Amino acid sequence: MVNPRTRILLEYVWQFNGVIASEKGTKTLTYADNMINARWFSEARLNFAENLLKRKDDHEALVFQGENRVHWRLSYAQLYDAVSIAAQALKNQGIKKAIGWLPLCQTYPTQ
């Protein structure tokens, strides 16, 4: 059973972040007593990329911190530009639909 305060907090987090979803569902957290199996908003249907690309500012979109102390940060503007470049390259090759990916490894980006 989810603590009512936890439910309120999760609802606030959803609203505060302006999550875009085709369906939110009614479950905010299932398996709350076991964090390994916990499921947040398990009934929600959303597009991860749409939510990451809705902003185009200098705030942090992705942060990577490797165990070997390698770290990098990518702003929403940098992420948007990188996705745009990749999308244009695919379009130029005649590809109309693709599944996107971003390798989370220490070689990206190199600065």
C-alpha positions as CSV (number, residue, x, y, z in Angstrom):
1,M,0.0,0.0,0.0
2,V,1.4,3.4,-1.0
3,N,1.5,6.0,1.7
4,P,-1.0,8.8,0.9
5,R,1.8,11.4,1.3
6,T,3.9,9.5,-1.2
7,R,1.0,9.5,-3.7
8,I,0.6,13.3,-3.3
9,L,4.3,13.9,-3.8
10,L,4.4,11.8,-6.9
11,E,1.4,13.6,-8.3
12,Y,3.1,16.9,-7.6
13,V,6.3,15.7,-9.3
14,W,4.3,14.6,-12.4
15,Q,2.6,18.0,-12.6
16,F,5.7,20.1,-11.7
17,N,7.6,18.5,-14.5
18,G,4.8,18.9,-17.0
19,V,5.0,15.3,-18.2
20,I,3.4,14.8,-21.6
21,A,1.5,11.5,-21.8
22,S,-1.3,10.0,-23.9
23,E,-2.5,8.2,-20.7
24,K,-1.5,8.8,-17.1
25,G,-3.4,5.9,-15.4
26,T,-4.3,5.8,-11.8
27,K,-1.4,3.9,-10.2
28,T,1.4,6.2,-9.0
29,L,3.6,3.5,-7.4
30,T,3.3,-0.2,-7.2
31,Y,5.5,-2.6,-5.2
32,A,6.4,0.4,-2.9
33,D,7.7,-2.0,-0.3
34,N,10.4,-3.4,-2.6
35,M,12.4,-0.7,-4.5
36,I,14.0,-3.2,-6.8
37,N,10.6,-4.1,-8.2
38,A,8.9,-0.7,-7.7
39,R,7.0,0.6,-10.7
40,W,6.3,4.3,-11.0
41,F,3.2,5.4,-13.0
42,S,3.0,1.8,-14.4
43,E,-0.2,2.6,-16.4
44,A,1.2,5.7,-18.0
45,R,1.8,5.9,-21.8
46,L,4.3,8.5,-22.8
47,N,7.0,9.2,-25.3
48,F,10.4,9.6,-23.5
49,A,11.9,11.6,-26.3
50,E,9.0,14.0,-26.5
51,N,9.4,14.8,-22.9
52,L,13.1,15.3,-23.1
53,L,12.9,17.4,-26.3
54,K,10.2,19.8,-25.2
55,R,12.7,22.2,-23.7
56,K,15.5,23.8,-25.7
57,D,17.3,25.7,-23.0
58,D,20.7,25.4,-21.1
59,H,19.4,23.5,-18.2
60,E,20.7,20.0,-17.7
61,A,18.9,17.3,-19.6
62,L,21.3,14.3,-19.1
63,V,24.1,13.9,-16.6
64,F,26.5,11.0,-16.7
65,Q,28.8,10.1,-13.8
66,G,30.9,7.0,-14.4
67,E,32.5,4.9,-11.8
68,N,35.9,5.7,-13.3
69,R,35.2,9.5,-12.6
70,V,34.4,10.2,-16.2
71,H,31.5,12.6,-16.3
72,W,29.6,14.8,-18.7
73,R,26.5,16.9,-18.9
74,L,24.3,17.6,-21.8
75,S,21.9,20.6,-21.8
76,Y,18.4,20.4,-23.4
77,A,19.6,22.7,-26.2
78,Q,22.6,20.4,-26.9
79,L,20.4,17.4,-26.8
80,Y,17.9,19.0,-29.2
81,D,20.6,20.0,-31.6
82,A,22.2,16.5,-31.5
83,V,18.8,14.8,-32.2
84,S,18.1,17.3,-35.0
85,I,21.4,16.5,-36.7
86,A,20.8,12.8,-36.4
87,A,17.2,13.2,-37.7
88,Q,18.3,15.2,-40.7
89,A,21.0,12.6,-41.5
90,L,18.5,9.8,-41.4
91,K,16.0,11.8,-43.5
92,N,18.7,12.5,-46.1
93,Q,19.2,8.8,-46.4
94,G,15.5,8.3,-47.1
95,I,14.7,6.8,-43.7
96,K,11.3,7.9,-42.6
97,K,11.0,6.2,-39.2
98,A,13.6,5.0,-36.8
99,I,14.1,4.0,-33.2
100,G,16.4,6.4,-31.5
101,W,19.2,5.7,-29.1
102,L,21.8,7.5,-27.2
103,P,24.8,5.5,-26.1
104,L,25.5,6.1,-22.4
105,C,29.2,5.6,-22.4
106,Q,32.2,7.6,-21.4
107,T,33.1,8.5,-25.0
108,Y,30.1,10.8,-25.5
109,P,30.6,13.7,-25.7
110,T,34.3,14.3,-25.9
111,Q,35.1,17.7,-24.5
